Amino acid sequence: QGNKPLAAKKFAQAAKCYDDALALSPPPVGRLAAVLLANRAQALLSRAAVADATRLDRASTFAALRDAASCATEARAADETYDKAWYRLGLANLELAKRCRGGGKGAPLPDEVMTRLRDSVKALSKAARLSPKVKAMRDAHKECKTMLEVTEACVNEARLPPCYDKVPPVVASGSGIDARASTTIPVSRLRSGVVEATVELPVLLAKRWNRNNNDELAVSITVSDHCGTQYITSVAEALGPAWTVGEGLFAGKKWKGGFLSIPDRTGALQGSPKNHFLLHPSCVDDAQIERLVALGLLEADVQPPKTVQMDAQHDAIALRVFACSF
């Protein structure tokens, strides 16, 4: 019964019909179970394919693709000779990787992308062997294999895989003053003043109240060589002790943390919204600021620059005013 709504592009209704059939007692087994599960996977794949038409938001699209991969995995287990079970498993994982374009919140991390691409290559290879005359299966296998090779090369070199289209994923947690966000920023290795290479450095941003200065907002930034996912660890290891971050906060240091914000000791932001802060003048460079703004974690220049002079022993300096958006 699910085939009719599937053909009519009523994908949610089709998936419900396949669910009902799979819930029968006794449950379907063997080839019948494989067909029902693979068809349910196809309904989810088709629904994700039209997500841009406002049917699904970004998070729901990734959830549908993961569900499709899970259904296809069950279909494969029910009948390992059913070519469409392998094919739809490969397509679900491949499509999830391709949907990472634009990165940001909710996008899968690179290590999940690599795992799914590896599974996809194996599944599509098996599908092509079971049905060698089906060109679509061979083409999908070739596409996935190429995408995996490029992704692995980028991760091994601590570069952002192209599936994200130059925008890394963001992992956010907490809310209010307890909010945190982890992502990556571009970092260049300098040798004799010349940029030798640029990699992605994993960072963690966190908010806190500055108890020593009228409970103003302080925004910290931390890097690590041992925390986080396998991808983050591999990136940190690739940096090595010779890596620097220009002339800013991390210059000449291996693994450190500091603050994007600088204390407003002169009251330059008095009366401003609580999420406004003075940007540290040498914490991050322009490209890194541009990345954090593009990701929606910071809002740049929400007020005109503030001229600040800490005391008579220090020169007056102009500081940019940013807003924390995570």
C-alpha positions as CSV (number, residue, x, y, z in Angstrom):
1,Q,0.0,0.0,0.0
2,G,2.9,2.4,0.5
3,N,4.0,2.2,-3.2
4,K,1.0,4.3,-4.3
5,P,1.6,7.3,-2.0
6,L,5.4,7.0,-2.8
7,A,4.7,7.3,-6.5
8,A,2.4,10.3,-5.7
9,K,5.3,12.0,-3.8
10,K,3.4,11.7,-0.5
11,F,6.5,10.5,1.2
12,A,5.5,10.8,4.9
13,Q,2.3,8.8,4.1
14,A,4.3,6.2,2.3
15,A,6.7,5.8,5.2
16,K,3.8,5.3,7.5
17,C,2.3,2.6,5.3
18,Y,5.6,0.7,5.4
19,D,5.8,1.1,9.1
20,D,2.4,-0.4,9.5
21,A,3.3,-3.4,7.3
22,L,6.5,-4.0,9.3
23,A,4.6,-3.9,12.5
24,L,2.3,-6.8,11.5
25,S,2.3,-10.0,13.6
26,P,4.0,-12.1,12.6
27,P,6.4,-9.6,11.2
28,P,7.6,-9.9,7.6
29,V,10.9,-11.6,7.1
30,G,13.5,-12.3,4.4
31,R,13.0,-10.6,1.0
32,L,9.6,-9.1,1.9
33,A,11.1,-7.4,5.0
34,A,14.0,-6.2,2.9
35,V,11.7,-4.7,0.3
36,L,9.5,-2.9,2.8
37,L,12.6,-1.5,4.7
38,A,14.3,-0.4,1.5
39,N,11.1,1.2,0.3
40,R,10.8,3.1,3.6
41,A,14.4,4.2,3.2
42,Q,13.5,5.5,-0.3
43,A,10.5,7.4,1.1
44,L,12.8,9.1,3.6
45,L,15.5,9.8,0.9
46,S,12.9,11.3,-1.4
47,R,11.5,13.4,1.5
48,A,15.0,14.8,2.2
49,A,15.5,15.5,-1.4
50,V,12.6,18.0,-1.4
51,A,13.5,19.5,1.9
52,D,14.5,22.7,0.3
53,A,10.8,23.2,-0.6
54,T,10.3,23.9,3.1
55,R,9.1,20.3,3.9
56,L,11.9,19.7,6.4
57,D,14.2,22.0,8.2
58,R,18.0,21.3,8.2
59,A,18.0,19.3,11.4
60,S,15.0,17.2,10.3
61,T,16.7,16.6,6.9
62,F,19.8,15.1,8.6
63,A,17.5,13.0,10.9
64,A,15.6,11.7,7.9
65,L,18.8,10.7,6.2
66,R,20.1,8.9,9.3
67,D,16.8,7.1,9.6
68,A,17.0,6.1,5.9
69,A,20.5,4.7,6.4
70,S,19.2,2.7,9.5
71,C,16.3,1.3,7.5
72,A,18.5,0.3,4.6
73,T,20.9,-1.4,7.1
74,E,18.0,-3.5,8.4
75,A,17.0,-4.3,4.8
76,R,20.5,-5.5,4.0
77,A,20.4,-7.7,7.1
78,A,17.1,-9.2,6.1
79,D,18.3,-10.1,2.7
80,E,22.0,-9.6,1.7
81,T,21.2,-10.4,-1.9
82,Y,18.7,-7.5,-2.4
83,D,20.6,-4.9,-4.5
84,K,18.3,-2.0,-3.6
85,A,19.0,-2.5,0.2
86,W,22.7,-1.9,-0.5
87,Y,22.0,0.9,-3.0
88,R,19.8,2.9,-0.7
89,L,22.2,2.4,2.2
90,G,24.9,3.9,0.1
91,L,22.7,6.7,-1.2
92,A,21.5,7.7,2.3
93,N,25.1,8.1,3.6
94,L,26.3,9.8,0.5
95,E,23.4,12.3,0.5
96,L,24.0,13.1,4.2
97,A,27.6,14.1,3.3
98,K,26.5,16.2,0.4
99,R,24.0,18.0,2.6
100,C,26.7,19.4,4.7
101,R,27.1,22.4,2.4
102,G,27.1,25.6,4.4
103,G,28.1,23.9,7.6
104,G,27.0,25.7,10.8
105,K,24.8,24.4,13.6
106,G,23.5,20.8,13.1
107,A,25.8,19.8,10.3
108,P,27.6,16.5,10.9
109,L,31.2,16.6,12.0
110,P,33.9,15.5,9.6
111,D,34.6,12.3,11.4
112,E,30.9,11.2,10.9
113,V,31.1,12.3,7.3
114,M,34.1,10.1,6.7
115,T,32.6,7.1,8.4
116,R,29.4,7.4,6.4
117,L,31.3,7.8,3.1
118,R,33.4,4.7,3.9
119,D,30.2,2.7,4.6
120,S,28.6,4.2,1.4
121,V,31.5,3.1,-0.8
122,K,31.3,-0.4,0.5
123,A,27.5,-0.5,0.1
124,L,27.5,1.0,-3.4
125,S,30.3,-1.4,-4.5
126,K,28.2,-4.3,-3.4
127,A,25.1,-3.0,-5.1
128,A,27.0,-2.6,-8.4
129,R,28.3,-6.1,-8.2
130,L,24.8,-7.5,-7.6
131,S,23.4,-5.5,-10.5
132,P,26.3,-4.8,-12.8
133,K,24.0,-3.5,-15.6
134,V,22.6,-0.7,-13.6
135,K,24.5,2.4,-14.5
136,A,23.1,4.6,-11.7
137,M,24.7,2.2,-9.1
138,R,28.1,2.3,-10.8
139,D,28.0,6.1,-11.1
140,A,27.0,6.6,-7.5
141,H,29.9,4.3,-6.4
142,K,32.3,6.3,-8.5
143,E,31.1,9.6,-7.1
144,C,31.2,8.4,-3.5
145,K,34.7,6.9,-3.9
146,T,36.0,10.2,-5.2
147,M,34.3,12.2,-2.5
148,L,35.8,9.9,0.2
149,E,39.3,10.3,-1.2
150,V,39.1,14.1,-1.2
151,T,37.6,14.2,2.3
152,E,40.2,11.9,3.8
153,A,43.0,13.9,2.2
154,C,41.6,17.2,3.6
155,V,41.2,15.8,7.1
156,N,44.7,14.3,7.1
157,E,46.1,17.8,6.2
158,A,43.9,19.5,8.8
159,R,41.8,21.3,6.1
160,L,38.1,21.7,5.9
161,P,36.5,19.0,3.5
162,P,34.9,20.6,0.5
163,C,31.5,19.1,1.3
164,Y,31.1,22.0,3.8
165,D,31.7,24.6,1.1
166,K,34.1,26.6,3.2
167,V,31.9,26.8,6.3
168,P,32.7,24.4,9.2
169,P,30.1,22.8,11.4
170,V,29.2,24.2,14.8
171,V,28.4,22.2,17.9
172,A,26.4,24.3,20.4
173,S,25.4,23.5,23.9
174,G,23.8,25.2,26.9
175,S,21.9,28.5,26.9
176,G,22.2,31.9,28.4
177,I,25.5,32.6,30.2
178,D,26.2,28.8,30.1
179,A,26.2,28.7,26.3
180,R,29.2,27.2,24.5
181,A,30.0,26.7,20.9
182,S,32.8,24.7,19.2
183,T,34.0,25.1,15.6
184,T,37.2,25.7,13.6
185,I,39.0,28.9,12.5
186,P,41.6,29.2,9.8
187,V,45.2,29.3,11.1
188,S,48.3,29.9,9.0
189,R,51.7,28.4,9.7
190,L,54.4,31.0,9.3
191,R,58.0,30.3,8.5
192,S,60.3,33.3,8.1
193,G,57.2,35.5,7.8
194,V,55.8,33.6,4.9
195,V,52.6,31.6,5.1
196,E,53.6,28.0,4.6
197,A,50.1,26.5,4.9
198,T,46.7,27.2,6.3
199,V,44.7,24.7,8.4
200,E,41.5,24.6,10.5
201,L,42.1,25.0,14.2
202,P,39.4,23.6,16.5
203,V,38.3,26.2,19.1
204,L,35.8,26.4,22.0
205,L,34.0,29.6,22.7
206,A,32.3,30.1,26.1
207,K,30.6,33.0,28.0
208,R,31.0,34.0,31.6
209,W,30.4,37.0,33.8
210,N,33.4,39.0,34.8
211,R,33.0,39.0,38.6
212,N,35.9,41.4,38.9
213,N,34.4,44.1,36.7
214,N,30.7,44.7,37.4
215,D,29.6,41.3,36.0
216,E,30.2,42.3,32.4
217,L,30.2,39.7,29.7
218,A,33.5,37.9,29.0
219,V,33.9,35.7,26.0
220,S,36.7,33.1,26.1
221,I,38.4,31.1,23.3
222,T,40.3,27.9,24.0
223,V,42.3,25.5,21.8
224,S,43.2,21.9,22.7
225,D,45.4,19.1,21.5
226,H,43.6,16.3,23.3
227,C,39.9,17.1,23.7
228,G,37.0,16.5,21.3
229,T,36.3,14.1,18.5
230,Q,38.9,12.1,16.5
231,Y,38.8,14.8,13.8
232,I,39.6,17.6,16.4
233,T,42.5,15.5,17.8
234,S,43.9,14.8,14.4
235,V,43.8,18.5,13.5
236,A,45.5,19.5,16.7
237,E,48.2,16.9,16.2
238,A,48.8,18.1,12.7
239,L,49.5,21.6,14.0
240,G,52.5,20.6,16.0
241,P,54.6,22.9,18.2
242,A,55.9,25.0,15.3
243,W,52.5,26.4,14.5
244,T,51.6,29.9,15.4
245,V,48.6,32.2,15.0
246,G,50.2,35.3,13.5
247,E,51.0,38.0,16.0
248,G,47.9,37.6,18.2
249,L,47.0,35.8,21.4
250,F,48.4,32.4,20.5
251,A,51.6,33.6,18.7
252,G,54.6,31.4,19.4
253,K,52.6,29.3,21.8
254,K,51.5,25.7,21.5
255,W,48.1,25.2,23.2
256,K,46.6,28.1,25.1
257,G,43.3,29.8,25.8
258,G,42.4,33.4,26.3
259,F,39.6,35.9,25.7
260,L,38.0,37.5,22.7
261,S,36.8,40.2,25.0
262,I,38.8,42.8,26.9
263,P,37.6,44.1,30.3
264,D,35.7,47.4,30.0
265,R,37.5,49.1,32.9
266,T,36.7,52.6,31.8
267,G,32.9,52.1,31.5
268,A,32.9,52.7,27.7
269,L,30.0,50.3,27.3
270,Q,27.9,51.6,30.2
271,G,24.2,51.3,29.3
272,S,24.9,48.9,26.4
273,P,23.1,45.6,26.0
274,K,24.6,42.8,28.1
275,N,25.8,40.8,25.1
276,H,28.1,43.6,23.9
277,F,31.8,43.5,24.5
278,L,35.1,45.2,23.6
279,L,37.0,43.0,21.1
280,H,40.6,42.1,22.2
281,P,42.8,44.0,19.7
282,S,45.2,41.1,18.9
283,C,43.3,38.0,19.8
284,V,42.2,36.9,16.4
285,D,43.0,38.1,12.9
286,D,40.6,39.5,10.3
287,A,40.0,36.1,8.6
288,Q,39.2,34.4,11.9
289,I,36.8,37.2,12.9
290,E,35.1,36.9,9.5
291,R,34.6,33.2,10.1
292,L,33.1,33.6,13.5
293,V,30.8,36.3,12.2
294,A,29.8,34.2,9.2
295,L,28.9,31.3,11.5
296,G,26.5,33.6,13.5
297,L,28.6,33.3,16.7
298,L,29.6,37.0,16.8
299,E,28.1,40.2,15.4
300,A,30.7,42.7,14.3
301,D,30.8,46.4,15.0
302,V,27.4,46.8,16.7
303,Q,28.5,50.2,17.9
304,P,31.1,52.7,16.7
305,P,34.7,52.0,18.1
306,K,35.3,53.1,21.6
307,T,38.5,55.1,22.4
308,V,39.8,53.7,25.7
309,Q,42.8,54.8,27.9
310,M,43.3,52.6,30.9
311,D,45.6,55.0,32.7
312,A,48.2,57.8,32.2
313,Q,50.9,55.1,31.5
314,H,49.0,53.7,28.5
315,D,48.2,55.3,25.2
316,A,44.5,55.6,24.2
317,I,43.4,52.9,21.7
318,A,40.3,52.4,19.6
319,L,38.5,49.1,20.4
320,R,35.8,47.5,18.2
321,V,32.5,46.6,19.8
322,F,31.1,43.2,19.1
323,A,28.0,41.3,20.2
324,C,28.0,37.6,21.4
325,S,25.3,35.7,19.4
326,F,25.6,32.2,20.8
